[in-house]
Amino acid sequence: MSKRMGVFSGGATVAAVVALAIAGWAPQAEGAGPKTGSTKDPNYPRIDFPPVWGKSGDLVQPKDFRRWVFIGSPFTPHGLNGGKANFPEFHNVYVQPAAYSAYQATGKWPEGTMMVKELQLVDKSEFPDGSRLESSGRGYFPGAVNGLDVSVKDSKRFKETKNWGYFNFNHSAPPYLRAAKARPIGECAGCHIANAHEDMVYVNLYKPILSTLPGN
């Protein structure tokens, strides 16, 4: 299995969901999300921003995914893994507003769910472990974006990989690929089949944001 894939995994290293305050982000409210530009696809009746497929089965890069619901940013820095972390970037994960709402209501991801992971490098460091000092204290801070991966739930297309397909739109600075083919099982799906917490998703890393906020 490629070390660069397994894009939604916790991996064998210590995983931690970085405090949102460090990155300066906050998730959208439950049920929130952009309605402008949303479309309907009869194959994915519960999804507001459905996957778009090319004639050869390529997945078209999702548009405006940064406007979707942000559910977490797992992070395994080199400094905590002997300089050999498999996934050393911030992994900023977004999901369509309708899929997010459906999961909160039913505990299941509907057909057409897309989870978008944009990689973000650690910004400049001052210490050997990659950390630096800011007004909030010493820590790891996000820098330039450096890659895009997408997983799609579609039980008709991806029966062999437990209903999910995995796509890599390059691990480099934007612009990302406009479309991508599903990755082989050994690069992504295999890791999820063996280790994912629930329905091929490492939901334990995102539970604080997937759960309904008390009092709302």
Secondary structure, 3 states (H helix, E strand, C coil): CCCCCCCCCCCCCCCEECCHHHHCCCCCCCCCCCCCCCCCCCCCCCCCCCCCECCCCCEECCCCHHHCEEEECEECCHHHCCCCCCCCCEEEEEECHHHHHHHHHHCCCCCCCEEEEEEEEECCCCCCCCCEEECCEEECCEEEEEEEEEEEECCCCCHHHCCEEEEECCCCCCCCCCEECECCCCCCHHHHHHHCCECCECHHHCHHHHCCCCCC
